[in-house]
Amino acid sequence: MDPGRTPFLMQMLAFRDSAMIVGEMGGNLAGMTYASPGAALVTLAPNRWDDRFLTRLIQSLDVMHADLRGPSDEPFHGKIRYAGWQVPPDALDEALEVMRGLIATPPTSDLYMLRDHQIARRIGRTLQEIHFHTDGK
C-alpha cells in the first residue's frame, strides 16, 4: 500500500487489520496509531537515519517492533534521506521470521529475542537499535 495514494479510510483499515506491517521509517507509517494491539512492525532505514517522531509514536503503542538499518551508498552529498541505501535481504528475512513467530506465539513477558538481543515488547521502557551489517555481525 502506498499511503500517499491511498484514501485515509483505506489506510486506517489496512493498519488496523494487519498482523504485520513492514515499511520505510517515516511519515508513511504514521497510520501505526490504528494498528491492533500485538501487531508486528518492521521498520527499514539507513544506518544514519535519525527519526525523532515515528520512534516515539511506536513506543506509545502495544506493538512488537524490529528496526532494521542498512548501509548507505557512499559517498553521498547533503542529507542522508537523499542517499541510496539497502537492508541486507537475509536480515529482513530473519526479522520477518522472528515477527511471524511472535504473532503465532505472543511473548508471555515484555521481552523477546532478536539476534541475541533482548528487545522490549513495548519499547517505551528501553530502546535498543540493532544494526544489521552486510558482514552478518
C-alpha positions in Angstrom: 0.0 0.0 0.0 1.3 3.5 -0.8 -0.1 5.8 1.8 0.4 8.8 -0.4 -2.0 7.3 -3.0 -4.5 5.6 -0.7 -7.6 7.2 0.8 -7.4 7.8 4.5 -10.1 5.4 5.5 -8.4 2.6 3.5 -5.1 3.4 5.2 -6.7 3.2 8.6 -8.4 -0.1 7.9 -5.2 -1.6 6.4 -3.2 -0.7 9.5 -5.9 -1.9 11.8 -6.4 -5.2 10.0 -2.7 -6.1 9.5 -0.9 -8.6 11.8 2.4 -7.4 10.4 3.4 -4.1 8.9 6.7 -3.5 7.0 7.8 -0.2 5.7 10.4 2.5 5.5 10.9 4.6 8.6 9.0 7.9 8.2 5.6 9.5 7.8 4.2 6.7 5.7 4.0 4.7 8.9 2.0 7.3 10.9 -1.0 5.1 10.4 0.5 2.8 13.1 -1.7 4.7 15.5 -4.5 2.5 14.1 -2.6 -0.8 14.5 -4.2 -3.5 16.6 -2.5 -4.3 19.9 0.1 -7.0 19.4 0.7 -6.2 15.8 4.3 -6.6 14.5 6.1 -3.8 12.9 9.4 -4.0 10.9 10.9 -0.6 10.0 13.6 -0.1 7.5 16.0 2.8 7.3 19.6 3.8 6.5 22.1 3.4 9.4 22.4 7.1 9.9 18.7 8.0 9.8 17.7 9.9 12.8 14.0 9.6 13.4 12.6 11.6 16.3 8.9 11.2 15.6 7.9 7.7 14.5 10.1 6.0 17.1 8.3 7.9 19.9 4.9 7.1 18.3 5.8 3.4 18.2 6.9 3.5 21.8 3.5 4.5 22.9 1.8 1.6 21.1 1.3 -2.0 22.1 3.2 -3.5 19.1 6.3 -5.6 18.6 8.9 -3.7 16.7 12.1 -4.6 14.8 14.1 -1.6 13.4 16.4 -2.8 10.6 19.1 -0.4 9.4 21.2 -0.8 6.3 24.3 0.9 4.9 24.0 4.0 2.8 25.6 4.3 -0.6 28.9 6.3 -0.2 29.7 8.9 -0.9 26.5 11.0 -0.7 26.2 14.7 -0.6 23.7 16.6 1.5 21.0 14.9 3.6 21.0 11.2 4.3 17.4 10.9 3.1 18.7 11.5 -0.4 21.3 8.7 -0.3 20.6 5.3 -1.7 20.6 2.5 0.9 19.7 -1.1 1.4 18.9 -3.6 4.1 20.5 -7.0 3.6 17.8 -9.4 2.4 18.9 -12.1 5.0 18.4 -9.6 7.8 14.9 -8.8 6.6 14.1 -12.5 6.2 15.3 -13.1 9.7 13.3 -10.2 11.2 10.2 -11.4 9.3 10.6 -14.9 10.6 11.0 -13.7 14.2 8.0 -11.5 13.9 5.9 -14.3 12.4 6.8 -16.4 15.3 5.8 -13.7 17.8 2.5 -13.3 16.1 1.9 -17.1 16.2 3.0 -17.3 19.9 2.9 -13.9 21.5 5.6 -13.4 24.2 4.5 -14.0 27.7 6.9 -11.4 29.0 7.7 -7.9 27.9 10.9 -9.1 26.2 11.7 -11.1 23.1 14.9 -12.1 21.4 16.2 -10.9 18.0 19.8 -11.7 17.0 20.8 -12.4 20.6 19.5 -9.1 21.8 16.6 -8.7 24.3 14.1 -6.3 22.9 11.3 -4.8 24.9 7.8 -5.6 23.5 6.8 -2.1 24.4 9.9 -0.1 23.7 8.8 2.7 25.9 10.8 1.3 28.7 14.1 0.8 26.8 15.1 1.5 23.3 17.8 -0.6 21.5 18.9 -0.3 18.0 20.2 -3.3 16.2 22.2 -2.6 13.1 22.4 -5.4 10.6 25.5 -5.2 8.5 26.3 -7.0 5.3 29.1 -8.9 7.1 26.4 -10.6 9.3 27.6 -9.0 12.6 
